[in-house]
Amino acid sequence: MFEQNVADGANLFVIIVAVIIGFVSALGYLDHRKTTKNQSKED
């Protein structure tokens, strides 16, 4: 039904990149929560 235009290694590469992007965005979100929590305590 679907023809694969790229090799299997490219699919693995895309999955790894997506996981890394998700991990970095999660770390950024947690850092943002911690920063806003600390700023609200100082006020």
Backbone as CSV, one residue per row, in Angstrom:
resi,resn,N_x,N_y,N_z,CA_x,CA_y,CA_z,C_x,C_y,C_z
1,MET,0.825,-1.195,0.000,0.000,0.000,0.000,0.869,1.259,0.000
2,PHE,1.796,1.340,0.979,2.698,2.486,1.034,4.090,2.020,0.644
3,GLU,4.747,2.771,-0.213,6.120,2.466,-0.568,7.049,3.306,0.284
4,GLN,8.063,2.658,0.835,9.010,3.352,1.695,10.098,3.977,0.825
5,ASN,10.203,5.303,0.877,11.166,6.005,0.043,12.533,6.140,0.699
6,VAL,12.602,5.963,2.006,13.873,6.094,2.714,14.204,4.766,3.381
7,ALA,15.448,4.631,3.772,15.902,3.387,4.397,15.401,3.295,5.836
8,ASP,15.544,2.113,6.422,15.095,1.899,7.801,15.879,2.753,8.792
9,GLY,17.121,3.034,8.510,17.932,3.846,9.407,17.400,5.259,9.538
10,ALA,16.771,5.777,8.488,16.222,7.132,8.545,15.038,7.184,9.505
11,ASN,14.228,6.143,9.533,13.106,6.101,10.476,13.613,6.087,11.912
12,LEU,14.642,5.323,12.177,15.235,5.280,13.512,15.797,6.642,13.889
13,PHE,16.445,7.311,12.934,16.993,8.640,13.184,15.890,9.620,13.546
14,VAL,14.768,9.587,12.843,13.652,10.493,13.125,13.078,10.214,14.507
15,ILE,12.968,8.962,14.878,12.451,8.612,16.207,13.396,9.123,17.294
16,ILE,14.702,8.949,17.102,15.675,9.414,18.094,15.614,10.928,18.228
17,VAL,15.521,11.644,17.109,15.440,13.098,17.155,14.164,13.543,17.869
18,ALA,13.042,12.870,17.611,11.786,13.227,18.264,11.871,13.006,19.770
19,VAL,12.507,11.932,20.202,12.659,11.665,21.636,13.548,12.716,22.277
20,ILE,14.624,13.095,21.607,15.522,14.114,22.163,14.804,15.455,22.278
21,ILE,14.029,15.827,21.261,13.280,17.082,21.312,12.269,17.056,22.451
22,GLY,11.587,15.935,22.639,10.643,15.812,23.742,11.320,15.909,25.097
23,PHE,12.488,15.303,25.228,13.219,15.351,26.492,13.674,16.766,26.809
24,VAL,14.193,17.470,25.811,14.657,18.837,26.021,13.490,19.757,26.360
25,SER,12.356,19.575,25.696,11.203,20.424,26.006,10.665,20.126,27.403
26,ALA,10.719,18.878,27.836,10.292,18.547,29.198,11.213,19.183,30.230
27,LEU,12.522,19.167,29.978,13.456,19.823,30.894,13.211,21.328,30.940
28,GLY,12.923,21.923,29.799,12.628,23.349,29.768,11.366,23.683,30.530
29,TYR,10.363,22.824,30.412,9.108,23.046,31.141,9.328,22.942,32.647
30,LEU,10.080,21.939,33.075,10.344,21.787,34.514,11.166,22.958,35.041
31,ASP,12.125,23.427,34.264,12.927,24.575,34.682,12.058,25.827,34.776
32,HIS,11.147,25.971,33.848,10.233,27.124,33.876,9.343,27.076,35.119
33,ARG,8.816,25.886,35.459,7.985,25.754,36.664,8.779,26.078,37.917
34,LYS,10.026,25.571,37.985,10.855,25.821,39.167,11.179,27.311,39.291
35,THR,11.467,27.962,38.175,11.802,29.373,38.189,10.612,30.214,38.625
36,THR,9.443,29.934,38.102,8.259,30.733,38.483,7.896,30.459,39.944
37,LYS,8.114,29.251,40.431,7.834,28.945,41.842,8.765,29.728,42.757
38,ASN,10.055,29.790,42.382,11.022,30.527,43.193,10.746,32.021,43.157
39,GLN,10.308,32.554,42.039,10.013,33.995,41.944,8.779,34.339,42.759
40,SER,7.802,33.443,42.805,6.596,33.758,43.574,6.890,33.733,45.078
41,LYS,7.855,32.916,45.529,8.232,32.902,46.939,8.951,34.182,47.346
42,GLU,9.710,34.772,46.410,10.462,35.981,46.726,9.555,37.197,46.850
43,ASP,8.434,37.190,46.166,7.516,38.367,46.205,6.788,38.512,47.507
